[in-house]
């Protein structure tokens, strides 16, 4: 279910649609290439989780003398990776639109400017 509805946020931002319409739009975009999106989400989630765990474990060992809670040691690296994950979702959204709808950047510019 996450794979089908995972691209609703870029749809809200770039197409300026409401929540329900964006969820339906995400379902339409992903429906054409489910396995590609599933694999992409799996790779980015795995990479993010492994990287956060490694960096968090590094912080815990370096700051061994200080009593740093696990929540802080593992949250800081995750907060640093969230913008990259969001950028990945936006790129995946545009890739699906480019390949599925023959979406053109000029058309996107016209939609963005409201012309």
Buried (B, 14 or more C-beta within 10 A) or exposed (E): EEBBBBBBBBBBEBBEBEEEBBBBBBBBBBEEBEEBBBEBBEEBEEBBEEBBEEBBEEBBEEEEEEEBEEEEBBEBBBEEBEEEBEEBBBEBBBBBBEEBEEBEEEEBEEEEEEE
